[in-house]
């Protein structure tokens, strides 16, 4: 069974691009437009990795990362943003994010970061 990667981004075109790129690489993907939508979906427990936009309506990607870490979750998180400054990136990485990408970014770089997760995520 392929690993599930959950993408949370309110930019529909980015969500479609990530969905297509990750599925092409063999991963199962679920795309959500808000952190609350992900939390309400019941898919978080099935997830192997989260890709979160920093700036989301309501709960931000950084807020969700903080909430998950406070609850003891060690789920790998990658943050993405088109507006983030270096301080935001540094804080996210210090808080345990495995990667931080400024939009636009290469899907190959994103996949390389995902492949660093232990145990290795599986693709179909």
C-alpha positions as CSV (number, residue, x, y, z in Angstrom):
1,X,0.0,0.0,0.0
2,X,1.3,3.4,-0.9
3,X,1.9,6.0,1.8
4,X,-0.6,8.8,2.2
5,X,0.6,12.3,1.9
6,X,-1.8,15.0,3.0
7,X,-1.5,18.4,1.3
8,X,-3.1,21.5,2.9
9,X,-3.1,24.5,0.7
10,X,-5.9,27.0,0.0
11,X,-4.4,27.7,-3.5
12,X,-6.3,25.2,-5.7
13,X,-3.7,25.3,-8.5
14,X,-0.9,24.4,-6.0
15,X,-3.0,21.6,-4.6
16,X,-3.6,20.2,-8.1
17,X,0.1,20.4,-9.0
18,X,1.2,18.7,-5.8
19,X,-1.6,16.1,-6.2
20,X,-0.5,15.3,-9.8
21,X,3.3,15.3,-9.0
22,X,3.0,13.1,-5.9
23,X,0.6,10.7,-7.5
24,X,2.9,10.4,-10.5
25,X,5.7,9.5,-8.0
26,X,3.4,6.7,-6.7
27,X,2.0,8.2,-3.5
28,X,-1.6,8.3,-2.3
29,X,-2.6,11.9,-1.9
30,X,-5.4,13.8,-0.1
31,X,-5.7,17.5,-0.7
32,X,-7.4,19.9,1.8
33,X,-8.0,23.6,1.6
34,X,-7.7,24.3,5.3
35,X,-6.1,22.8,8.4
36,X,-9.6,22.5,9.9
37,X,-10.7,20.5,6.9
38,X,-7.8,18.0,7.4
39,X,-8.5,17.7,11.1
40,X,-12.2,17.0,10.5
41,X,-11.5,14.5,7.7
42,X,-10.2,11.7,9.9
43,X,-7.3,11.2,7.4
44,X,-4.6,12.6,9.7
45,X,-4.3,9.2,11.5
46,X,-3.6,7.5,8.1
47,X,-1.0,10.1,7.0
48,X,2.6,9.4,6.5
49,X,3.6,13.0,5.8
50,X,2.0,16.4,5.7
51,X,2.7,19.3,3.3
52,X,1.3,22.5,4.8
53,X,1.1,26.0,3.4
54,X,2.3,28.5,6.0
55,X,-0.5,31.0,5.3
56,X,-3.9,29.4,5.5
57,X,-7.3,30.9,6.4
58,X,-8.1,30.1,10.0
59,X,-5.5,27.8,11.5
60,X,-2.2,28.4,9.7
61,X,0.2,25.6,8.8
62,X,2.6,26.7,11.5
63,X,-0.3,26.6,14.0
64,X,-1.2,23.1,13.0
65,X,2.5,22.1,13.2
66,X,2.6,23.5,16.7
67,X,-0.6,21.8,17.8
68,X,0.5,18.4,16.4
69,X,3.9,18.7,18.2
70,X,2.3,19.7,21.5
71,X,0.0,16.6,21.2
72,X,3.1,14.4,20.8
73,X,2.8,13.7,17.1
74,X,6.0,13.0,15.3
75,X,4.3,13.1,11.8
76,X,6.8,14.4,9.3
77,X,5.8,17.9,8.1
78,X,7.0,20.0,5.2
79,X,6.0,23.6,5.1
80,X,5.5,25.6,1.9
81,X,5.0,29.4,1.4
82,X,5.2,32.1,-1.2
83,X,5.5,34.8,1.5
84,X,7.5,33.5,4.3
85,X,10.7,35.1,5.5
86,X,13.8,33.4,6.8
87,X,12.7,33.7,10.4
88,X,9.5,31.8,9.7
89,X,11.5,29.1,7.9
90,X,14.0,28.8,10.7
91,X,11.3,28.6,13.4
92,X,9.5,25.9,11.4
93,X,12.6,23.8,11.0
94,X,13.6,24.2,14.7
95,X,10.0,23.1,15.6
96,X,10.7,19.8,13.7
97,X,9.7,20.4,10.1
98,X,11.7,18.2,7.7
99,X,11.7,20.8,5.0
100,X,10.6,24.3,4.0
101,X,10.1,25.4,0.4
102,X,9.3,28.8,-1.0
103,X,6.9,28.7,-3.9
104,X,7.4,28.1,-6.7
105,X,9.6,25.0,-6.0
106,X,10.7,21.9,-7.9
107,X,8.6,18.8,-7.3
108,X,11.9,16.8,-7.6
109,X,13.3,18.7,-4.6
110,X,10.1,18.1,-2.7
111,X,10.3,14.3,-3.5
112,X,13.9,14.2,-2.4
113,X,12.9,15.6,0.9
114,X,10.1,13.2,1.3
115,X,12.4,10.3,0.6
116,X,14.6,11.3,3.6
117,X,11.8,10.2,6.0
118,X,12.6,7.0,8.0
119,X,11.2,4.5,7.7
120,X,11.0,5.1,3.9
121,X,7.6,6.1,2.6
122,X,6.4,3.7,0.0
123,X,5.1,4.5,-3.4
124,X,3.1,2.2,-5.6
